[in-house]
């Protein structure tokens, strides 16, 4: 389905040099007919199969890397040259206050933008989310790949130095420490699993346009997306909120301004957004970040299923796929199983199951209550690690 590649966007080289931008950018960011627009699906209604893509932006130019592989392209969103609007002062959503019903996207943008930064490296730029008053910033590992020192551009335009504390290729999570404390901190939605169809708001620096806000919905949960050139698979949030090169490491937020994910990938055959983006679930990102800050190797609980919510009947996580050589397969889980509880605690949907599994220490044996063809069963599963 999709893969990462490096921290840069490299491969079909469409170049946007920030010192000499194309005419359409100088004329108000409106591309002429046929230029700079994402390729759409074919007349048959299905997108043209492409290669797996991973986007990174090198220095002052953007390049899109198409990695050979079956299916559609997936691009990682890292961008290239700093420049963009200044954001407004810190507001209420970092304290978890709900946005108003009238303009929820505007309220989230006002509240969360001060906590979203631009991360600049010698090779390009991406985005990041301040999550700790000690100056700790969550970002995507491919944004800071191969570097130890970065420049952090705050939402008010100030630049401060930053050090890469650690990165985890298996989850594409990294932590940067800014050389400044008492920064506006984002609220992480660790106790509220996202729901399919809920509002999703992306904030970051696509194409170096700092503080850009887009909105859509959570399109799906637990999308199994190949990363690291297909050598690993990550479970991601899918969204149609527009994500482009430079958004990587930025925030995907709910209507209350709480961060539900760290933007990471796009699925594309053109190198730019085509309405299918992916974000690292915030519980994974936060857990990995905690290990990185402590100098420990991150270990995330792993079951090995993907699924959805049942269309009718009892609530639970409906298994649609059991991956080979995983704890789920070893325990005998099957497609069509409805998982309704883990260690006696109800499971409302696939997001809740994933959240519970991810924070379970690998090697722990848990008991799943499942319904299979109308029969209630209990299955013991030894949680794996990633």
C-alpha positions in Angstrom: 0.0 0.0 0.0 2.6 2.6 1.0 6.1 3.1 2.2 8.4 5.6 3.7 11.8 6.4 2.4 14.0 9.0 3.8 13.7 12.2 5.5 13.7 13.9 2.2 11.2 13.9 -0.6 13.3 12.4 -3.3 12.3 10.9 -6.6 10.2 12.4 -9.3 12.0 15.7 -9.0 9.5 18.5 -9.2 11.6 21.4 -8.0 10.4 24.4 -6.1 13.4 26.6 -5.3 12.4 29.0 -2.6 14.8 31.7 -3.8 13.4 31.5 -7.3 9.8 30.3 -6.9 7.7 29.4 -9.9 5.6 32.1 -11.4 2.4 30.7 -10.0 3.6 30.9 -6.5 4.7 34.6 -7.0 1.2 35.3 -8.4 -0.7 34.2 -5.3 -0.1 30.5 -5.1 -2.5 29.7 -7.9 -1.0 27.1 -10.2 -1.9 27.5 -13.9 -3.9 24.8 -15.7 -2.1 21.6 -15.6 0.8 22.7 -13.3 1.3 21.7 -9.7 -2.1 20.0 -9.3 -2.3 16.5 -7.9 -3.1 13.8 -10.4 -6.6 12.5 -10.1 -8.1 9.0 -10.4 -8.7 7.6 -13.8 -11.9 7.6 -15.7 -12.6 4.1 -14.5 -12.8 5.4 -10.9 -9.7 3.8 -9.6 -6.4 5.6 -9.2 -3.6 4.7 -11.6 -1.4 2.2 -9.8 1.9 3.8 -9.0 4.9 3.1 -6.9 5.2 3.5 -3.2 6.3 7.1 -2.5 7.9 8.8 0.3 8.2 12.5 0.4 11.1 14.6 1.7 12.1 18.0 0.8 15.8 18.7 0.3 17.3 22.1 1.3 15.5 24.8 -0.7 13.8 22.5 -3.2 11.1 19.9 -3.1 11.6 16.5 -4.6 9.3 13.5 -4.5 10.7 10.0 -4.2 8.8 7.2 -5.8 10.0 3.9 -4.4 9.3 0.9 -6.6 6.5 -1.2 -5.3 3.0 -2.4 -6.0 -0.1 -0.3 -5.6 -0.4 3.4 -5.0 2.4 5.8 -4.0 2.8 6.9 -0.5 4.7 10.0 0.1 6.2 11.2 3.3 5.6 14.8 3.9 8.8 16.8 4.5 9.3 20.1 2.9 12.1 22.5 2.1 12.5 26.2 2.7 11.3 28.2 5.7 8.9 31.0 5.1 5.4 31.6 6.3 2.9 33.5 8.4 3.4 34.2 12.0 0.9 32.5 14.4 -1.2 34.0 17.1 -0.5 33.8 20.8 -1.1 30.7 22.9 -4.8 30.1 23.6 -7.1 27.8 25.5 -7.0 24.5 23.6 -3.6 23.6 24.9 -5.4 23.3 28.2 -8.0 21.0 26.7 -10.9 23.5 26.4 -13.4 22.6 23.7 -13.6 24.6 20.6 -16.8 26.5 19.8 -19.5 25.0 17.6 -19.6 28.0 15.4 -16.0 27.8 13.9 -14.3 24.7 15.4 -11.5 24.7 12.8 -10.8 28.4 13.4 -10.8 27.9 17.2 -8.4 24.9 17.0 -6.1 26.8 14.7 -6.0 29.7 17.1 -5.4 27.5 20.1 -3.0 24.9 18.7 -0.9 26.8 16.1 1.4 28.3 18.8 2.4 24.7 19.7 3.3 23.7 16.2 6.8 24.5 15.0 8.8 24.3 11.8 11.9 22.2 12.0 14.7 23.2 9.7 17.7 21.0 8.8 20.6 21.2 6.3 18.6 18.9 4.0 15.1 20.5 4.3 12.3 21.1 6.7 9.3 19.6 8.4 7.0 20.3 11.3 6.9 19.4 15.0 4.6 19.6 18.0 5.7 21.0 21.4 4.4 18.5 24.0 6.5 19.3 27.1 7.4 22.6 28.8 11.0 21.4 28.9 11.2 22.2 25.2 10.5 18.7 23.9 9.1 18.4 20.4 7.5 15.4 18.7 8.2 15.0 15.0 8.6 12.3 12.4 12.0 10.5 12.4 12.4 11.0 8.6 12.3 14.8 9.2 15.5 14.6 11.2 17.1 11.6 9.6 20.9 11.8 9.6 21.2 15.0 11.6 21.7 15.8 15.3 21.3 19.6 15.3 18.3 21.5 13.9 16.8 24.9 13.9 13.3 25.3 15.4 11.2 28.1 14.1 8.5 29.0 16.6 5.0 30.1 15.6 5.9 33.7 16.4 8.8 33.6 13.9 11.6 33.3 16.4 14.3 30.7 15.7 16.0 28.7 18.4 18.5 25.8 18.3 17.4 22.2 18.7 19.0 18.8 19.5 17.7 15.5 18.3 17.2 13.4 21.4 16.4 10.2 19.6 14.6 8.7 16.7 12.8 5.4 16.1 12.7 4.1 12.6 10.2 1.4 13.3 7.5 3.9 14.2 9.0 7.0 12.4 8.9 8.9 15.7 11.6 11.3 16.8 12.1 13.8 19.7 13.8 17.2 19.4 14.7 19.3 22.4 14.5 23.1 21.8 17.1 25.3 23.4 14.3 27.1 25.2 11.8 26.2 27.9 8.3 27.5 28.8 7.0 27.0 25.3 3.3 26.7 24.6 2.4 23.0 25.0 -0.1 21.1 23.0 -2.6 18.8 24.7 -2.3 15.2 23.6 -5.5 13.1 23.3 -4.1 10.1 25.1 -7.4 9.2 26.8 -9.7 9.7 23.9 -9.3 7.3 20.9 -10.3 8.9 17.6 -13.5 7.9 15.9 -14.0 7.3 12.2 -15.8 10.3 10.7 -14.8 12.8 13.4 -13.3 16.2 12.5 -9.6 16.2 11.8 -7.4 19.3 11.5 -3.9 19.3 10.2 -1.4 22.0 11.1 2.1 22.3 9.8 4.4 23.8 7.1 3.5 22.3 3.7 5.9 23.5 1.1 7.4 25.8 3.7 4.2 27.6 4.3 4.4 27.8 8.0 1.2 27.6 10.1 -1.0 26.2 7.4 -4.3 24.7 8.5 -6.4 22.2 6.6 -9.4 20.1 7.7 -11.2 17.0 6.9 -12.3 13.9 8.8 -10.7 10.7 10.2 -11.2 8.4 7.3 -10.1 5.2 8.9 -8.2 3.8 11.9 -5.5 1.1 12.1 -4.5 1.3 8.4 -1.5 -1.0 8.1 1.0 1.0 6.1 4.4 -0.3 5.0 7.3 1.9 6.1 11.1 1.9 5.9 11.1 0.8 2.2 8.6 -2.0 3.1 10.7 -3.6 5.8 8.2 -2.7 8.6 4.5 -2.0 8.9 3.0 0.8 11.0 -0.6 1.2 12.1 -1.8 4.7 11.1 -4.7 7.0 11.2 -6.0 7.8 7.7 -7.4 11.3 7.0 -8.5 13.3 4.1 -7.3 16.6 5.7 -4.8 17.9 3.1 -1.2 16.8 4.0 1.7 17.7 1.7 5.5 17.8 1.8 6.5 19.8 4.9 3.5 18.6 7.0 5.5 15.6 8.3 5.8 15.8 12.1 3.0 18.3 12.4 -0.3 17.9 14.3 -3.5 16.2 13.4 -6.0 17.4 16.0 -9.6 16.9 17.0 -12.3 19.5 17.3 -11.1 20.3 20.9 -7.6 21.1 19.7 -6.2 17.9 21.2 -3.5 16.2 19.1 -4.7 12.8 17.9 -1.8 12.0 15.6 1.6 13.2 14.1 1.3 13.7 10.3 3.6 11.4 8.4 2.6 10.0 5.0 0.5 10.6 1.9 -0.8 8.1 -0.6 -0.2 9.6 -4.0 0.7 8.9 -7.6 1.6 12.6 -8.2 3.7 13.5 -5.2 1.1 15.8 -3.6 -2.0 15.3 -1.6 -4.8 13.3 -3.2 -7.0 13.1 -0.2 -5.4 10.1 1.5 -3.0 11.0 4.3 -1.7 9.1 7.3 -0.7 10.1 10.8 1.1 8.2 13.6 -1.5 7.7 16.4 -0.6 9.9 19.3 -0.5 7.1 21.9 2.2 5.4 19.9 4.1 8.7 19.4 3.9 9.6 23.0 5.0 6.2 24.2 7.9 6.1 21.9 8.9 9.6 22.8 8.9 8.7 26.5 11.3 5.8 25.8 13.6 8.0 23.6 13.8 10.7 26.2 14.8 8.1 28.8 17.4 6.6 26.5 15.6 3.3 26.2 14.7 1.3 23.1 11.0 1.9 22.3 8.8 -1.2 22.5 5.2 -0.9 21.4 2.6 -3.7 22.0 1.6 -5.5 18.8 -1.2 -7.9 18.1 -1.2 -8.3 14.3 -4.8 -7.6 13.2 -6.6 -4.9 11.3 -10.3 -4.3 11.4 -13.2 -2.0 11.6 -16.4 -1.5 13.6 -19.4 -3.9 13.0 -22.2 -2.4 10.9 -24.8 -3.7 13.3 -25.1 -5.7 16.5 -22.8 -5.5 19.6 -19.9 -3.0 19.8 -16.4 -4.3 19.4 -13.4 -4.6 17.0 -14.3 -6.6 14.0 -11.2 -8.4 12.6 -10.9 -8.1 8.8 -7.3 -9.3 8.5 -4.9 -11.4 10.6 -1.3 -10.9 9.6 1.0 -13.9 9.2 3.6 -14.7 11.9 2.0 -12.5 14.5 0.7 -13.0 18.0 -2.9 -12.9 16.6 -2.2 -15.8 14.2 -0.4 -17.8 16.9 -3.4 -17.4 19.2 -5.8 -18.6 16.5 -7.7 -15.3 15.9 -9.6 -15.4 12.6 -11.1 -12.9 10.1 -14.7 -12.2 11.2 -13.9 -12.5 15.0 -15.5 -9.7 17.0 -13.2 -8.7 19.9 -15.4 -7.3 22.7 -13.1 -7.1 25.7 -9.4 -7.2 26.7 -8.7 -8.5 30.2 -12.3 -7.9 31.1 -12.5 -4.3 30.0 -14.9 -3.6 27.1 -13.6 -2.8 23.7 -15.9 -0.4 21.8 -14.1 -0.4 18.5 -10.9 -1.0 16.6 -9.3 2.2 17.8 -9.9 1.3 21.4 -8.4 -2.2 20.9 -5.3 -0.7 19.2 -4.8 1.8 21.9 -5.0 -0.8 24.7 -2.6 -3.2 22.8 0.0 -0.5 22.1 0.4 0.5 25.7 0.6 -3.2 26.9 4.2 -4.3 27.6 5.4 -6.7 25.0 5.5 -10.3 26.4 2.4 -9.8 28.5 -0.3 -12.3 28.1 -3.8 -10.9 27.8 -7.3 -12.4 27.5 -9.5 -11.4 24.7 -13.3 -11.9 24.7 -14.4 -12.6 21.2 -17.6 -13.6 19.4 -17.1 -16.0 16.5 -20.1 -17.1 14.4 -22.4 -16.3 17.3 -20.4 -18.2 19.9 -18.6 -16.4 22.8 -15.0 -17.4 23.3 -12.0 -16.4 25.4 -8.5 -16.4 23.9 -5.2 -15.8 25.6 -2.7 -13.9 23.5 0.9 -13.1 24.2 1.4 -9.5 23.1 4.3 -9.0 20.7 6.5 -6.0 20.4 7.6 -3.6 17.6 
